[in-house]
Amino acid sequence: MAEENAPSFRDDVTVELVKHSAADTDVLFAARVSTRGEQSLDEVRKDPERSKGLLNYLMRDRHGSPFEHNSMTFFISAPIFVFREFHRHRVWSYNEESGRYRELQPVFYVPGRSRKLVQEGKPGRYVFLDGTDEQHKLVTEVMESSYRQSYAAYQEMLEAGIAREVARSVLPVGLFSTMYATCNARALMHFLSLRTKSEDATVPSFPQREIEMVAEKMEAIWAELMPLTHAAFVANGRVAP
Ligand SMILES: Cc1cc2nc3c(=O)[nH]c(=O)nc-3n(C[C@H](O)[C@H](O)[C@H](O)COP(=O)(O)OP(=O)(O)OC[C@H]3O[C@@H](n4cnc5c(N)ncnc54)[C@H](O)[C@@H]3O)c2cc1C
């Protein structure tokens, strides 16, 4: 296999904010139109710290629509199995690289040492345990070997003139893909409530660790853009309004 087609392995995910229009004041002007009409736009120039109480009230009583007047576009690189879960969130907008129109790159997911490997208990009540060094070694070796084999099969078919959309069938869900995902803060909060595990959550969720890695990076970015909204989300039990 040519050098440029040699598989590489990753245990992390990429999340970059590529574009945004998102600030705490976006929530406030939208909410204040109820009582101040056209004067509500003055909120954009005011210090949002003065209106922490309003933000908290909106979050607590689940007045969700003021949290929709903003936008964040993320570039994400993660395994296909993460995207399968991600795309269940229907109120986001997505565009993903195509396995029909481009040759897929040989980048594959192999869990890092901190990824818990052993699952015990019943569905919905799973407990995950670290796994031994031997188990980690096994997972790394078996995955890498399997990935190499499937990518070699993909290449063999492409070299024989088979269409990309046909040859891709042999590639596994551990293959990395890339996409843009755009959301507003309300949609992001709903996503975070389901795709992170937190002791602050009133309603606990038990997401797969790899989509949680994406969600954690998104939350850190969002918390910088809308710190008061993020604080109100956490203070109100991480329930999306
Ligand atoms: C821990 C975990 C385990 C999961 N396991 C499975 C599984 O085993 N199998 C599986 O298939 N899925 C599974 N899912 C996916 C889950 O069922 C949801 O599809 C996913 O979490 C997206 O949630 P959502 O529909 O609320 O979000 P979105 O699609 O983003 O929708 C946001 C909100 O909009 C409203 N909405 C959107 N579309 C409609 C509609 N058509 N009708 C009415 N209201 C709508 C709802 O209020 C919804 O909560 C799992 C999710 C999690 C977090």
The ligand as a MOL file (V3000), in Angstrom:
LIG
                    3D

  0  0  0     0  0            999 V3000
M  V30 BEGIN CTAB
M  V30 COUNTS 53 58 0 0 0
M  V30 BEGIN ATOM
M  V30 1 C -28.1040 7.4630 26.0510 0
M  V30 2 C -28.8730 7.3530 24.7660 0
M  V30 3 C -29.2080 6.1250 24.2560 0
M  V30 4 C -29.9210 5.9940 23.0570 0
M  V30 5 N -30.2250 4.7540 22.5740 0
M  V30 6 C -30.9090 4.6510 21.4130 0
M  V30 7 C -31.2350 3.3650 20.8660 0
M  V30 8 O -30.9150 2.3360 21.4270 0
M  V30 9 N -31.9060 3.3130 19.6820 0
M  V30 10 C -32.3120 4.4540 19.0220 0
M  V30 11 O -32.9350 4.3520 17.9690 0
M  V30 12 N -32.0260 5.6820 19.5100 0
M  V30 13 C -31.3330 5.8130 20.6730 0
M  V30 14 N -31.0280 7.0540 21.1590 0
M  V30 15 C -31.4040 8.2450 20.3760 0
M  V30 16 C -32.6460 8.9360 20.9850 0
M  V30 17 O -33.7750 8.0800 20.9360 0
M  V30 18 C -32.9410 10.2430 20.2410 0
M  V30 19 O -33.1890 9.9440 18.8850 0
M  V30 20 C -31.7990 11.2230 20.3110 0
M  V30 21 O -31.3240 11.3470 21.6370 0
M  V30 22 C -32.2420 12.5830 19.8000 0
M  V30 23 O -33.1520 13.1180 20.7220 0
M  V30 24 P -34.3830 14.0060 20.2860 0
M  V30 25 O -35.2700 13.2740 19.3580 0
M  V30 26 O -34.9930 14.5210 21.5600 0
M  V30 27 O -33.6140 15.2350 19.5750 0
M  V30 28 P -33.9500 16.1230 18.3150 0
M  V30 29 O -34.1930 15.3220 17.1090 0
M  V30 30 O -32.8200 17.1290 18.2800 0
M  V30 31 O -35.2770 16.8580 18.6790 0
M  V30 32 C -35.3060 17.8720 19.6680 0
M  V30 33 C -36.7150 17.9420 20.2020 0
M  V30 34 O -37.5920 18.3740 19.1450 0
M  V30 35 C -38.8260 17.6800 19.2780 0
M  V30 36 N -39.0440 16.8610 18.0650 0
M  V30 37 C -38.1540 16.6780 17.0520 0
M  V30 38 N -38.7130 15.9060 16.1030 0
M  V30 39 C -39.9410 15.5580 16.5520 0
M  V30 40 C -40.9820 14.7480 16.0340 0
M  V30 41 N -40.9030 14.1070 14.8630 0
M  V30 42 N -42.1100 14.6300 16.7550 0
M  V30 43 C -42.2520 15.2530 17.9220 0
M  V30 44 N -41.3030 16.0290 18.4920 0
M  V30 45 C -40.1540 16.1810 17.8020 0
M  V30 46 C -38.7560 16.8410 20.5360 0
M  V30 47 O -39.2230 17.5810 21.6290 0
M  V30 48 C -37.2730 16.6200 20.6960 0
M  V30 49 O -36.8680 16.3290 22.0290 0
M  V30 50 C -30.3120 7.1850 22.3560 0
M  V30 51 C -29.9720 8.4380 22.8810 0
M  V30 52 C -29.2630 8.5350 24.0640 0
M  V30 53 C -28.8980 9.9030 24.5870 0
M  V30 END ATOM
M  V30 BEGIN BOND
M  V30 1 1 1 2
M  V30 2 1 2 3
M  V30 3 2 2 52
M  V30 4 2 3 4
M  V30 5 1 4 5
M  V30 6 1 4 50
M  V30 7 2 5 6
M  V30 8 1 6 7
M  V30 9 1 6 13
M  V30 10 2 7 8
M  V30 11 1 7 9
M  V30 12 1 9 10
M  V30 13 2 10 11
M  V30 14 1 10 12
M  V30 15 2 12 13
M  V30 16 1 13 14
M  V30 17 1 14 15
M  V30 18 1 14 50
M  V30 19 1 15 16
M  V30 20 1 16 17
M  V30 21 1 16 18
M  V30 22 1 18 19
M  V30 23 1 18 20
M  V30 24 1 20 21
M  V30 25 1 20 22
M  V30 26 1 22 23
M  V30 27 1 23 24
M  V30 28 2 24 25
M  V30 29 1 24 26
M  V30 30 1 24 27
M  V30 31 1 27 28
M  V30 32 2 28 29
M  V30 33 1 28 30
M  V30 34 1 28 31
M  V30 35 1 31 32
M  V30 36 1 32 33
M  V30 37 1 33 34
M  V30 38 1 33 48
M  V30 39 1 34 35
M  V30 40 1 35 36
M  V30 41 1 35 46
M  V30 42 1 36 37
M  V30 43 1 36 45
M  V30 44 2 37 38
M  V30 45 1 38 39
M  V30 46 1 39 40
M  V30 47 2 39 45
M  V30 48 1 40 41
M  V30 49 2 40 42
M  V30 50 1 42 43
M  V30 51 2 43 44
M  V30 52 1 44 45
M  V30 53 1 46 47
M  V30 54 1 46 48
M  V30 55 1 48 49
M  V30 56 2 50 51
M  V30 57 1 51 52
M  V30 58 1 52 53
M  V30 END BOND
M  V30 END CTAB
M  END
